Amino acid sequence: MSTFFRIAGGALAATFVWMATAFADERGPRELAQLTVTEAAQLIREGQVSSVELTRALLARIRANADLHAFITVNEDAALKAAHRADQERERCSPDELGPLHGVPLVLKDNIHVAGLRNTAGTPGLRNFVPEENAPVAQALLDAGAIVLGKTNMHELAFGITSNNAAFGAVKTPYDRSKFAGGSSGGTGAAVGARLAPGGLGTDTGGSVRIPAALNGIAGLRPTIKRYPQVGITPISSTRDTAGPMARTVADLVLLDSVITRDWRAVAPERASQIRLGVAPEMFDNLDAETRALTDRALEKLRRAGVTLVSVRMDGLADLNGKVGFPVALFEANRDLTAYLAGYDTGLTLDQLAAQIASPDVKGIFQGAVLTGAPGAIPERVYRDAIDLYRPQLQRLYADTFANYRIDAIIFPTTPLPASPAVGSDDVVDLNGTKVPTFFTYIRNTDPGSNAGVPGLSIPVALTKAGLPLGIEIDGAAGSDRRLLAIGLTLERILGRLPAPSGR
């Protein structure tokens, strides 16, 4: 065990001891599955729970909830062997010699490389691709003692927000198995929400961590762009892509962020009276009526608790975002995927990969706009304007908003509506009696911060009358990730946590 992790392990015990909860002596699979990442790490460290019993309990729940289609690969045998080793090591070592995630089973989206496990990116062409090395973000979790429970399902090639994957199954939210789980990190969102894993990683280009976090009743962080290394992750856009942690509490996100960045500075809840949050009308237009009512109720709770809410204007936000988002993503998808396929010896060209795409919506995007010579392919001059002109303007708009209004973050509903559409609603959904495009509607609030490269944190806010989760998001200034998490701890304490979904 390295000196770093002996120190980090001690810091973990000191920093997160207040988060550990009393644990009943009767520990069935369902009770064990309720453990958060921080609780599991603490109890395994203290010898109150073994890694093997937790891993077995989660594997049992994965089998019982196979209809969620949350996983592409379940790493059952290797996970149990790793859990046995973790328990043996705990017997030999003192607690401060153990890694901060020692023996904790986690999941990773199936576009993040784990050596020896196939990395399909949710598409048939990569069904047999097995990377030889771990992505740095995966390696950080493993170095901290985590166990890979499995690779989670996703929208094919991460090009969508429903995770309706024609090759590996449509991912469903455990709060209503007739509804989609969001995407593109829907498998991680559903797995964590269903208590099949305490936490894990997704990836986010325009909302793909935060949208499924919101629709599955969990928390998700999109870090400042380039905060996490992007090597070893199947790309869409090197300008916009990032991995991001997903878990049931903000404290878990703090821990996972600490492990990935090796930033062990303490993160404690911010005093409510010291928090100033901006409310931009642009983020509240045309919301589902219940989403609006529950979001307004949450904002009122924050006001009563002492949080200052400031009305802000972000003139031109939607226009600037439109000039950046798709020109960057579609142009770079061709370039970055081509380089990825060649660089990792997948044996495929981009055309060969695209020919095997199973999901109709994704196939249409590739044939229409991603492949070289496609009728909607982005000209290089449009891409260069997006990168050199409009993206800097968008970043300046965010920076000026934070500075001029003296706010810590902008707050808004993560999505304009819950996961109310049925599985398969990939093209259009109903919003206030009007049919609107599914993709553009769900990314409307998450996409601008993605293009600006600022951090965004979605936390659960409420359940609708139908029992569907809603999320509320705070976006901070570039580089303010740890302060954003500190604010998130406070907001979570004020707003409360959602109950687990009923059922298996």
Disulfide bonds with the S-S distance in Angstrom:
none
